[in-house]
Each structure stands twice: as structure tokens, then as C-alpha cells.
């Protein structure tokens, strides 16, 4: 298995895109980040367009895949590298049809091996399990066991993402259990020493 990597999720609101661009550039300069999900729940299409236009020119030159949450149609239109869909955001097939064959489609599977197997067999590029810890980002009911990550590594080749309240302090068991990626939002942006320090600390934990 390749080492675990960081999958960043944007703050839930990006009110000052110019300021965020500067923070993002410093954050991505600090160490390896595999992906950045633009997650702006309830934002208008114009707001999502603005976020994509601001973020893509910074993230993609860092070899960071930009994933748009929820909206396959907009992911394709705005040039994102993929889309992430939840269980209520339509089917994998619908998302794939919208983004085409060359963009990524990731699927939230909560704590369900069955949902993850279905997504993987349909062709998903990754599956996401969580929430592993309490999170203020979204309301969650699923609380998967670490064994789900380990079992997945043993039987499947599709990467798995662990999500939900992950911090530098609580991440080691997820890494040890076999997560391919850790999806982190507040654990980076609200890190006491700053987001760049958080990226460095996560990468140290992965090593």
C-alpha cells in the first residue's frame, strides 16, 4: 500500500476569495496535498464559479486534484478534476455521465461496506467512510469502526478516504488502520499554528 496522503476540504464559506488564495498558496507550499475539495453547501452557482476560478490556478500547478462537492454538472463546466457525491446527490452513473470518463468521481459511503462495494464495482475512483470523530462541518449519524478501513485494504484496490473531525492529534489510528487519504477541513484551517503548519504536521504523521 502507498502511504496515506492529505485530502483537504475548503472551509464551509469563502467570503474573501483573495485572502483565501493567499492562505491556500502558503498551505500547499508547505507539503504534500493530494486533493482539495471545494465544499460550499448551499452556495449559488455564481459563488461556486468564483471559488473554482480562484482556486484552480493555485491548486492544479501544485499537482493537487480539485474536487467539487455535490455538483457533477458544475465540476465539468468549471474545469475541476472531479466531483464528490453523497448518497443523496444522485447516482454514480449520473455523476459519471455528467463529468465524463476522465474526471474523478468519489462517493460517500458512511459506515457501509455494502454501499462502498457497490460504488467501487460501478467504477468510483474512491470511496469515503465517516464520520470517524465528532465534526462541526456537517450533521452525521454514521460512526464507522477502524476495522472497516483495514478490511477494505485487504479486499479492495479502490482507495478509501477517512473523513470526519480528523486532526493532527487523532489521526494516527486512521493511518495505521489503512486509510489511503485523510479528508480534513477544520483540522487544517483552524490549526493553532496555522494551516501550513498543519500540513507539515500531517505529512510528518504519514511518514
N, C-alpha and C positions, 0 to 999 in steps of 0.2 A: 504494500500500500504506500502511495505517495504521502508526504506529510500533510498535516492539517494546514489550512490556509484561512485567511480572514475574508469574510463576505460582509462588507459594510452596508448599512441601511441608512438613508438620509434621516435627519431629524424630521419629525412629523409636519413641520411647517418651515418654509424657506421664505421668510418675509423680506430678507435683504440678500438678494442673489449675489450682488457684488461682494459683500462681506463673506458670504459662504464660499465663493470661488477662491478667495484668498486662503481661507481656512482649509478648504479641500486640497488645494495645491500643496500646502505645507504638510498636510496629513498624508497625502500619497507619496510625498518625497521621503517620508520617514521610514518606509519599509514596505514589504510585500503586501499587496492587497489584491485578491483575485477578482473581486466583483464589487460593484456598487449598485444597490437597488434604490431607485427613485420611488419613494413611497409617500405619496401625498394624498391621503384619504380625503375624499370629498372636494378635492381641488377642481377648479374649472379646467376645461381643455386648454384655454389660453395660459393658465398658470403652469400646467404640465409642459406645454410647449416652451415656455420661458425657462423652466428648470432644465429641460433637456438641452436647450440651446446654450445655457450657461455651463452645464456640467460635462457634456460630451467632449468639448475641446480640451478639457483638462484631464478627464479620466482616461480616454482612449489612448493618448500618447504615452500614458503610464502603463499600457497593456492591462488596464482594468476594464473588465466587461461591464457595460452599463445595462442594467436590467430594469425595466419599468414594471411596477406593480399594477396588476388588475386589468390593464388596458392593452390587449394584443394589437388592436387597430392602431392605437397611437404609437406603440413601440415600433411598428413597422414604418409608420409615416414620418416619425421624428428621427429615425436612424439609430435607434437603440440596438444593442447586441442581443437582446432577448426580452422575454416577459416572464413574470411570475404570477401564477394564478392560484387563488384559493378554491376551496370546494364549492363556493357559491358564485364563482366567476365564469361559469360556463365550462365546457369540457376541454380536455386536452386536444381533441380533434379540432374543435372550433378555434382554439388558440393557434394550433399549428397551421391551420388554413389561413389565418389572418397574418401570421408573421412569415410564412414561407419556410422552405426547407433549411435555410442557412442560419437562422437565428435560434437562440436557445429558448426552451420552454421548461420552466421549473414549476413544480406542483406542491402545494401544501398538503400534507397527509396527516397532520396532527399526531396522534399516537397509534395510528392504524397501519399495521403491516399489510393488511389487505388492500387498502387504498394505495399504498406505495407500490405494491406489486402490480396492481392494475395500471398505475401511471407509468411504471418502468416498461411494462410489456407493450403499452401503447406507443412508447417512444420518447418519453420525457427525458430531458438531459440531466435532471437531478430531481430528487425528492427532498422535502423539508419536514423534519419532525420537531414538535414542540407544542407548548412552551415547557422547557426544562426547568425554568425558575419563574418566580413571580415577575411580571413585567407591567409597566405602566403604559406601554405603547399601544396595547390592544387588549380587549377582554378575551380571556382564554379559559377553557374548561379542561382541555386535554393536558395531561401531565405524564409524558412517556417515561419509561424506565430506561436506564443506561443500556440495559441488555438489548434493547431494540437496535441501537447503533451497532453493537457488537455482532448481533445476529445478521444484520443487514450486510455488514462487511464480509461475513463468512459465505453468504449465499448469492450476493448480487454484485455486479460490476458498476451499476449506475451510482454515481456519487450521492452521498446523503449530507444534508445540511442540518445542523442543530441550531435552534432558534429559541429565543425567549428569555430575557433577563440575564443574558450572559455578560460576565465581567472578567477582567483580568484575574480577579481573585477566585472566582468559582469555575473557571474553565478547565482546569487540569483533568477532572474526571471525564469530561466530554471528549477531550483529546485522547485520553487513554482508552476510552470505550470504542473509539473508531470513527468519530465524525470526520468527514473529509473537509468540511467547511464549518466555521462558526459564524452565524449571522448576528451582527452586533450593531446596535444603534446607540442608545444612551451610554452603554459601557465604553464607547469611544468618545462621543461628542461631549459627554458630561464628566469625563475622567478628570480627577482633581488636578493633575499636572498638564492637562491639555490633550487634545486629540492625537497630536503627533507622538507624544509620549505613550499614549495608549497603544498605538500601532506598534511602536517599538517593543512594548511590554508583551503584547500578544505574540509577536514574532519570536520573542525570547522564550515564551511558554511553548510554542510549537517546536522549537529546537530541543 
